[in-house]
Amino acid sequence: MITPDVDALRHAFDFPGMRILQFAWGEGIAAERRFQPHRHEADSVVYTGTHDNDTSVGWWATADEPTRHHLREYLATDGRAIHWDMIRMACASVADTAIYPLQDVMGLGGEGRMNFPGQGEGWWAPAIQWAQVPADAAARLRHMAELYEAPAAGRLN
């Protein structure tokens, strides 16, 4: 729970905020509107999801229809490549930093989930090496980073 006191403390110490795109969609209280890209602040880090979330593809597969409808409307997408839609959304954010888990870059579903909070065993253990990322996915990520003028675009090798 991020309260006004937490935000004040973060600003006082110049800590970036977190904006997790998977948390932004749905109806009513289920969605946290501050995570929607048009509400992002520059002093934040945007993530498609974190190590504690399902992959974007896995999340989409289990999302309810109001959540899916909301995101399809927001992005004007059919959701067939939701991982790239989410990466594009993060690239376009005004946040100073964007982080895309390699599981999303590779389009992995729930089988690529890294962690589930509170469960110590049985989750994804191997590390992905950059060389394992398909060349077309790496090229697409580089293109998006260059298109949206991401500071690290030159380091995507």
N, C-alpha and C positions, 0 to 999 in steps of 0.2 A: 504494500500500500504506500503510494507516494503522496504524502501530505504536503501542504504549503510549507511547513517547517522543514521538511526534507529538501524541497526545492530551494528554499532560502539558504540552507546549509551548503547545498551543492553550488549555488551561485557564489556564496561567500568564499569558497575555497577553489573556485574555477574548475570544478569537476564537470565533465560532460554528462549530459543526460543520456538515457538509453531509450531508443524508439524501436520497438519490435513489431514489425509489420503484421505478423500473424495475430496480434492482439487487437488490431484496429477494426476488424470487420464483424458484422453481425447486427443484430437488433438490440435495442435497449441497453441494459446494463452489461450484457455480454461483451460489448465492444468498448474499448477505451479510446475515445475519440482523439486523445492527444497523440496516439500512435499513427494517425492518418497523415500521409505526407504533407498535405497542405497546412498542417498544424505543427510541423517540425520546426525546431529552432536550430540555428547554426551551431550552437555549442552543444551538440549532441552526436551520438554515434547511432546510426540506423543499422538494423540487422533484419534479414529476412526471417530468421529465427536464431535461437541460441543453441548451445549444446544440450540444454534441458528441454528443447522443443522437438517435435517431430520434424522431419524434412518438410520443405514446402509442398512437395508432391504428396507425401504421407498425410500432412495436415489437410490438404485440399480433399483428399479421398475420404476423410472422415468428417469434414465440415458439414454442418446442416445446410439445408437449402436457403434459408434467409441469409446466412453468411456468404454462401457462394453467389447468390444473387447480388448482394451488396457489392462484393468485390468485382464481379463481372460488369456491373453498371459503372463503378468507379473507374475501372481501367478500360472499358469498352473492349472487352476480350471475351473469347468463348471458354477460356480456361484450359485449353488443350496443352499449353506449354506454361502452366502456372508458375513453374520455377523461374522461367525467363521473365515472365510478367513481374514477379516479385523482385527479381534482380534489377530489372529496368526501373521499377518504382524506387528502389533504394538508390540507384545511380542518380536519379533525377531529384532526389531529396536535397534540401538546403543544408542538411546535416554536414558537418565538417568531415565526417568519416563514415564510410559504409563498409560493412562486413558481410560477406556472402560465404556461408559454409560450403566447402567443396562438394558436399553431398548434394547441395542445390545446383551448383554449377554442372555437376554430372547428371542431374535429373533423377537421383535415386529416390525411391519411395520409402515407405516406413521401414523397410529392411535396412536402410542406411542410417536409421536413427542412432545417435551416439549415446544417449543417456536417458534414463527415466528417473527423476528425483525420487529418492527413498528406496530405490532398488539397486543393491550393490553389485549384482552379478547378472550375466546373461545379455549384456548390451554390447554394442559395437566396440570392438577393441582395436582392430588394426588401423594404423595411420595411413592416410592416402598420401602418396608422393605425387608431386606436381607432374612427373612423367607419366602417371597413370591417367591423367585427365585427357580425354579425347582431344585431338588437335582442333576439331571444329568447335568444341565447347570453349577451349582456351582462346581461340580466335574471336569467338562471339563475345566473350567477356572483355577481351582487349578492345574490341570495337566499341562496346558500350562504355567502357571507362574513358576512351578517347572522345566519344561523342558527347558525353556528359562532363568532360574536362576533369576527370578524377585525378587528384594529385599523384597517385601511385600508378597511373596508366603505363608509364615507362618501365615499371618493374614487373610487369606480367610476362615473364619469360619462362 
